[in-house]
Amino acid sequence: MFHSQGMPMRATAISTVARMGCGETSWPAERGSNGTSVTSMPSRISHARIFAAATAGGMTAATCCNIFNDNRIPFWEMWNDNSKSTADDDYCLFKSGEVYVVYLKQGGRTELDLSADTGEFSVRWYGPHNGGDLKTGTVPTVAGRGKRELGLPPGTTGEDWVVLVRKEAD
């Protein structure tokens, strides 16, 4: 599920994605765990925080959708907990032990709390201001079991960046 500070957001997040034109995916994003269409579920919160922040920060809705779809990020199973990242005024979605997405609206550095996780995680950066593929910054991988510095992006640090931290195969 997708949550905001402990509150379920699955319906709103997916309906927001559907309204933005990225509800059509080639992987299972259309059905909830009980088989109902999640795009038609009633909204439990007023907005999807990540998408709102991203578009307010200058990222287009299509760009935001492409990041999630192209990188097979299961946002409908993720939680929002901005305290996972130490940066000010950022947003963090995560599926514990698998994938973390941090949106740094002002760029810069952050640490990510991987205390509950084990193993190695890749760290890749996406610059919505330039587009393109995911890139490696100054820190290519981090280990679980603590707060980990994610390094700097592979470009201008004062612009917005999306950091994708994903568990590497064992």
Secondary structure, DSSP 8 states (H G I E B T S, - for coil): --EETTEE-HHHHHHHHHHTT----SSS-SB-TTSSBGGGS--SSS--HHHHHHHHTT--HHHHHHHHHHTT--GGG-EE-GGGB-STTEEEEEETTTEEEEEETT----EEE-TT--SEEEEEEE-TTT--S-B--S--EEESSSEEE----SS-TTS-EEEEEEE---
